[in-house]
């Protein structure tokens, strides 16, 4: 008989930190962690910025990529970044 493979749930990321913004108008930012098999976390609690922002967040055990959520919409990712703290800068496209 075969066994079951249990996937460990990835913890929801903490809110990102706003490092700076351009003052162009309020936005909210959150992070979604993505595991190696593509499984996703719930979005982190959102934080508000006064414009397009540069954000930083901590690694989440089990996540190897991250999706950036601005104003409730996924706008970037999955992003892979080395180190325990990640940074990303929002730019108008």
C-alpha positions, 0 to 999 in steps of 0.5 A: 500500500502507498502512503500519502504525501502531506503538503505542509501549509506555508505561513501567511507572510507578515505585512511588507514595510514601506521604505519610501513612496513617490507621493503620487496617490494612496496605494495598499500593498500586500505579499503572497508567498508561493511554494515550490509546487506553486501552492500560494499563501493568503495575502499578507495584511495590506499596508498603505503608502502615499504613492508608488512605493518601495517595499521590503518583506521577510522570507517565509519558510517554505516560500521560494517566490513572492507575488506583489499585490497592489490595491487588491490586484496581483501586479508582479511575480512570482519573484524570486529573490535571495536573502532573508529580506526582499525589496521591490520598487513599484514603477508606473508602466 
